[in-house]
Amino acid sequence: MDKEKVVSMCQSQMQDIATRLGKNISYEAKATLIQARSTALLALAIATQDSKEG
């Protein structure tokens, strides 16, 4: 998978998570979404770093 597609997917995922976090959901669900957002941010950082180096 190319890096541009990974970046696009991560950004889309983070937008979806932000939308869901704005809704009235349980604390457990919010914690899970925050973990997912952190993972997406990490993947985005790695893809961005790789594209700058490569």
PDB file as gemmi writes it, atoms N, CA and C in Angstrom:
CRYST1    1.000    1.000    1.000  90.00  90.00  90.00 P 1                      
ATOM      1  N   MET A   1       0.845  -1.168   0.000  1.00  0.00           N  
ATOM      2  CA  MET A   1       0.000   0.000   0.000  1.00  0.00           C  
ATOM      3  C   MET A   1       0.897   1.240   0.000  1.00  0.00           C  
ATOM      4  N   ASP A   2       0.580   2.198  -0.858  1.00  0.00           N  
ATOM      5  CA  ASP A   2       1.429   3.384  -0.924  1.00  0.00           C  
ATOM      6  C   ASP A   2       1.155   4.337   0.243  1.00  0.00           C  
ATOM      7  N   LYS A   3       2.136   5.151   0.522  1.00  0.00           N  
ATOM      8  CA  LYS A   3       2.089   6.032   1.697  1.00  0.00           C  
ATOM      9  C   LYS A   3       0.976   7.065   1.603  1.00  0.00           C  
ATOM     10  N   GLU A   4       0.705   7.557   0.407  1.00  0.00           N  
ATOM     11  CA  GLU A   4      -0.352   8.556   0.245  1.00  0.00           C  
ATOM     12  C   GLU A   4      -1.715   7.967   0.617  1.00  0.00           C  
ATOM     13  N   LYS A   5      -1.920   6.725   0.264  1.00  0.00           N  
ATOM     14  CA  LYS A   5      -3.184   6.067   0.609  1.00  0.00           C  
ATOM     15  C   LYS A   5      -3.282   5.868   2.120  1.00  0.00           C  
ATOM     16  N   VAL A   6      -2.170   5.513   2.768  1.00  0.00           N  
ATOM     17  CA  VAL A   6      -2.156   5.348   4.228  1.00  0.00           C  
ATOM     18  C   VAL A   6      -2.486   6.671   4.904  1.00  0.00           C  
ATOM     19  N   VAL A   7      -1.872   7.757   4.445  1.00  0.00           N  
ATOM     20  CA  VAL A   7      -2.137   9.078   5.015  1.00  0.00           C  
ATOM     21  C   VAL A   7      -3.611   9.434   4.862  1.00  0.00           C  
ATOM     22  N   SER A   8      -4.149   9.209   3.690  1.00  0.00           N  
ATOM     23  CA  SER A   8      -5.555   9.504   3.431  1.00  0.00           C  
ATOM     24  C   SER A   8      -6.470   8.679   4.338  1.00  0.00           C  
ATOM     25  N   MET A   9      -6.170   7.406   4.476  1.00  0.00           N  
ATOM     26  CA  MET A   9      -6.978   6.528   5.323  1.00  0.00           C  
ATOM     27  C   MET A   9      -6.916   6.967   6.788  1.00  0.00           C  
ATOM     28  N   CYS A  10      -5.732   7.320   7.259  1.00  0.00           N  
ATOM     29  CA  CYS A  10      -5.570   7.758   8.652  1.00  0.00           C  
ATOM     30  C   CYS A  10      -6.338   9.040   8.914  1.00  0.00           C  
ATOM     31  N   GLN A  11      -6.254   9.970   7.991  1.00  0.00           N  
ATOM     32  CA  GLN A  11      -6.969  11.232   8.167  1.00  0.00           C  
ATOM     33  C   GLN A  11      -8.474  11.004   8.182  1.00  0.00           C  
ATOM     34  N   SER A  12      -8.952  10.155   7.304  1.00  0.00           N  
ATOM     35  CA  SER A  12     -10.374   9.828   7.274  1.00  0.00           C  
ATOM     36  C   SER A  12     -10.821   9.153   8.568  1.00  0.00           C  
ATOM     37  N   GLN A  13     -10.012   8.236   9.041  1.00  0.00           N  
ATOM     38  CA  GLN A  13     -10.320   7.526  10.287  1.00  0.00           C  
ATOM     39  C   GLN A  13     -10.379   8.498  11.461  1.00  0.00           C  
ATOM     40  N   MET A  14      -9.442   9.438  11.513  1.00  0.00           N  
ATOM     41  CA  MET A  14      -9.428  10.401  12.613  1.00  0.00           C  
ATOM     42  C   MET A  14     -10.660  11.303  12.569  1.00  0.00           C  
ATOM     43  N   GLN A  15     -11.118  11.661  11.381  1.00  0.00           N  
ATOM     44  CA  GLN A  15     -12.332  12.469  11.253  1.00  0.00           C  
ATOM     45  C   GLN A  15     -13.550  11.681  11.729  1.00  0.00           C  
ATOM     46  N   ASP A  16     -13.625  10.409  11.360  1.00  0.00           N  
ATOM     47  CA  ASP A  16     -14.728   9.558  11.803  1.00  0.00           C  
ATOM     48  C   ASP A  16     -14.739   9.423  13.328  1.00  0.00           C  
ATOM     49  N   ILE A  17     -13.572   9.246  13.903  1.00  0.00           N  
ATOM     50  CA  ILE A  17     -13.456   9.103  15.358  1.00  0.00           C  
ATOM     51  C   ILE A  17     -13.891  10.396  16.054  1.00  0.00           C  
ATOM     52  N   ALA A  18     -13.461  11.533  15.530  1.00  0.00           N  
ATOM     53  CA  ALA A  18     -13.842  12.815  16.123  1.00  0.00           C  
ATOM     54  C   ALA A  18     -15.355  12.996  16.101  1.00  0.00           C  
ATOM     55  N   THR A  19     -15.993  12.570  15.016  1.00  0.00           N  
ATOM     56  CA  THR A  19     -17.450  12.660  14.917  1.00  0.00           C  
ATOM     57  C   THR A  19     -18.106  11.784  15.973  1.00  0.00           C  
ATOM     58  N   ARG A  20     -17.613  10.573  16.124  1.00  0.00           N  
ATOM     59  CA  ARG A  20     -18.191   9.650  17.104  1.00  0.00           C  
ATOM     60  C   ARG A  20     -17.962  10.123  18.540  1.00  0.00           C  
ATOM     61  N   LEU A  21     -16.803  10.729  18.799  1.00  0.00           N  
ATOM     62  CA  LEU A  21     -16.517  11.229  20.147  1.00  0.00           C  
ATOM     63  C   LEU A  21     -17.468  12.348  20.546  1.00  0.00           C  
ATOM     64  N   GLY A  22     -18.002  13.057  19.568  1.00  0.00           N  
ATOM     65  CA  GLY A  22     -18.930  14.146  19.834  1.00  0.00           C  
ATOM     66  C   GLY A  22     -20.329  13.677  20.207  1.00  0.00           C  
ATOM     67  N   LYS A  23     -20.571  12.404  20.086  1.00  0.00           N  
ATOM     68  CA  LYS A  23     -21.902  11.870  20.387  1.00  0.00           C  
ATOM     69  C   LYS A  23     -21.977  11.418  21.839  1.00  0.00           C  
ATOM     70  N   ASN A  24     -23.190  11.210  22.303  1.00  0.00           N  
ATOM     71  CA  ASN A  24     -23.427  10.782  23.679  1.00  0.00           C  
ATOM     72  C   ASN A  24     -23.215   9.270  23.771  1.00  0.00           C  
ATOM     73  N   ILE A  25     -21.983   8.870  24.133  1.00  0.00           N  
ATOM     74  CA  ILE A  25     -21.645   7.453  24.259  1.00  0.00           C  
ATOM     75  C   ILE A  25     -21.000   7.209  25.615  1.00  0.00           C  
ATOM     76  N   SER A  26     -20.857   5.964  25.973  1.00  0.00           N  
ATOM     77  CA  SER A  26     -20.306   5.608  27.280  1.00  0.00           C  
ATOM     78  C   SER A  26     -18.822   5.987  27.376  1.00  0.00           C  
ATOM     79  N   TYR A  27     -18.358   6.067  28.611  1.00  0.00           N  
ATOM     80  CA  TYR A  27     -16.938   6.373  28.835  1.00  0.00           C  
ATOM     81  C   TYR A  27     -16.050   5.279  28.254  1.00  0.00           C  
ATOM     82  N   GLU A  28     -16.504   4.036  28.328  1.00  0.00           N  
ATOM     83  CA  GLU A  28     -15.728   2.919  27.775  1.00  0.00           C  
ATOM     84  C   GLU A  28     -15.589   3.059  26.265  1.00  0.00           C  
ATOM     85  N   ALA A  29     -16.676   3.447  25.618  1.00  0.00           N  
ATOM     86  CA  ALA A  29     -16.644   3.631  24.167  1.00  0.00           C  
ATOM     87  C   ALA A  29     -15.718   4.792  23.802  1.00  0.00           C  
ATOM     88  N   LYS A  30     -15.786   5.866  24.594  1.00  0.00           N  
ATOM     89  CA  LYS A  30     -14.900   7.007  24.331  1.00  0.00           C  
ATOM     90  C   LYS A  30     -13.438   6.604  24.508  1.00  0.00           C  
ATOM     91  N   ALA A  31     -13.154   5.814  25.535  1.00  0.00           N  
ATOM     92  CA  ALA A  31     -11.772   5.364  25.762  1.00  0.00           C  
ATOM     93  C   ALA A  31     -11.274   4.536  24.582  1.00  0.00           C  
ATOM     94  N   THR A  32     -12.118   3.667  24.069  1.00  0.00           N  
ATOM     95  CA  THR A  32     -11.747   2.843  22.914  1.00  0.00           C  
ATOM     96  C   THR A  32     -11.490   3.712  21.691  1.00  0.00           C  
ATOM     97  N   LEU A  33     -12.344   4.707  21.468  1.00  0.00           N  
ATOM     98  CA  LEU A  33     -12.153   5.605  20.327  1.00  0.00           C  
ATOM     99  C   LEU A  33     -10.883   6.432  20.464  1.00  0.00           C  
ATOM    100  N   ILE A  34     -10.570   6.846  21.683  1.00  0.00           N  
ATOM    101  CA  ILE A  34      -9.347   7.617  21.907  1.00  0.00           C  
ATOM    102  C   ILE A  34      -8.121   6.749  21.614  1.00  0.00           C  
ATOM    103  N   GLN A  35      -8.181   5.474  21.998  1.00  0.00           N  
ATOM    104  CA  GLN A  35      -7.081   4.557  21.665  1.00  0.00           C  
ATOM    105  C   GLN A  35      -6.953   4.396  20.154  1.00  0.00           C  
ATOM    106  N   ALA A  36      -8.084   4.273  19.472  1.00  0.00           N  
ATOM    107  CA  ALA A  36      -8.064   4.127  18.015  1.00  0.00           C  
ATOM    108  C   ALA A  36      -7.491   5.383  17.363  1.00  0.00           C  
ATOM    109  N   ARG A  37      -7.842   6.553  17.911  1.00  0.00           N  
ATOM    110  CA  ARG A  37      -7.312   7.804  17.374  1.00  0.00           C  
ATOM    111  C   ARG A  37      -5.797   7.867  17.557  1.00  0.00           C  
ATOM    112  N   SER A  38      -5.325   7.420  18.699  1.00  0.00           N  
ATOM    113  CA  SER A  38      -3.883   7.416  18.948  1.00  0.00           C  
ATOM    114  C   SER A  38      -3.161   6.506  17.968  1.00  0.00           C  
ATOM    115  N   THR A  39      -3.744   5.358  17.695  1.00  0.00           N  
ATOM    116  CA  THR A  39      -3.157   4.422  16.733  1.00  0.00           C  
ATOM    117  C   THR A  39      -3.132   5.032  15.333  1.00  0.00           C  
ATOM    118  N   ALA A  40      -4.218   5.705  14.957  1.00  0.00           N  
ATOM    119  CA  ALA A  40      -4.275   6.343  13.639  1.00  0.00           C  
ATOM    120  C   ALA A  40      -3.235   7.462  13.539  1.00  0.00           C  
ATOM    121  N   LEU A  41      -3.078   8.222  14.620  1.00  0.00           N  
ATOM    122  CA  LEU A  41      -2.073   9.288  14.623  1.00  0.00           C  
ATOM    123  C   LEU A  41      -0.663   8.723  14.496  1.00  0.00           C  
ATOM    124  N   LEU A  42      -0.413   7.614  15.184  1.00  0.00           N  
ATOM    125  CA  LEU A  42       0.896   6.979  15.097  1.00  0.00           C  
ATOM    126  C   LEU A  42       1.166   6.490  13.676  1.00  0.00           C  
ATOM    127  N   ALA A  43       0.179   5.847  13.067  1.00  0.00           N  
ATOM    128  CA  ALA A  43       0.336   5.365  11.688  1.00  0.00           C  
ATOM    129  C   ALA A  43       0.562   6.536  10.732  1.00  0.00           C  
ATOM    130  N   LEU A  44      -0.148   7.631  10.970  1.00  0.00           N  
ATOM    131  CA  LEU A  44       0.023   8.821  10.139  1.00  0.00           C  
ATOM    132  C   LEU A  44       1.431   9.390  10.294  1.00  0.00           C  
ATOM    133  N   ALA A  45       1.915   9.442  11.522  1.00  0.00           N  
ATOM    134  CA  ALA A  45       3.261   9.957  11.768  1.00  0.00           C  
ATOM    135  C   ALA A  45       4.309   9.088  11.096  1.00  0.00           C  
ATOM    136  N   ILE A  46       4.148   7.792  11.183  1.00  0.00           N  
ATOM    137  CA  ILE A  46       5.103   6.879  10.559  1.00  0.00           C  
ATOM    138  C   ILE A  46       5.072   7.028   9.039  1.00  0.00           C  
ATOM    139  N   ALA A  47       3.884   7.080   8.466  1.00  0.00           N  
ATOM    140  CA  ALA A  47       3.768   7.218   7.007  1.00  0.00           C  
ATOM    141  C   ALA A  47       4.345   8.541   6.543  1.00  0.00           C  
ATOM    142  N   THR A  48       4.107   9.602   7.303  1.00  0.00           N  
ATOM    143  CA  THR A  48       4.629  10.920   6.934  1.00  0.00           C  
ATOM    144  C   THR A  48       6.150  10.941   7.040  1.00  0.00           C  
ATOM    145  N   GLN A  49       6.669  10.351   8.111  1.00  0.00           N  
ATOM    146  CA  GLN A  49       8.115  10.317   8.301  1.00  0.00           C  
ATOM    147  C   GLN A  49       8.779   9.510   7.191  1.00  0.00           C  
ATOM    148  N   ASP A  50       8.196   8.367   6.870  1.00  0.00           N  
ATOM    149  CA  ASP A  50       8.753   7.533   5.809  1.00  0.00           C  
ATOM    150  C   ASP A  50       8.770   8.269   4.469  1.00  0.00           C  
ATOM    151  N   SER A  51       7.706   9.040   4.188  1.00  0.00           N  
ATOM    152  CA  SER A  51       7.656   9.732   2.911  1.00  0.00           C  
ATOM    153  C   SER A  51       8.687  10.858   2.853  1.00  0.00           C  
ATOM    154  N   LYS A  52       9.001  11.467   4.002  1.00  0.00           N  
ATOM    155  CA  LYS A  52      10.013  12.515   4.023  1.00  0.00           C  
ATOM    156  C   LYS A  52      11.410  11.937   3.842  1.00  0.00           C  
ATOM    157  N   GLU A  53      11.634  10.755   4.406  1.00  0.00           N  
ATOM    158  CA  GLU A  53      12.947  10.118   4.305  1.00  0.00           C  
ATOM    159  C   GLU A  53      13.158   9.484   2.944  1.00  0.00           C  
ATOM    160  N   GLY A  54      12.073   8.953   2.358  1.00  0.00           N  
ATOM    161  CA  GLY A  54      12.182   8.213   1.118  1.00  0.00           C  
ATOM    162  C   GLY A  54      12.071   9.114  -0.041  1.00  0.00           C  
TER     163      GLY A  54                                                      
END                                                                             
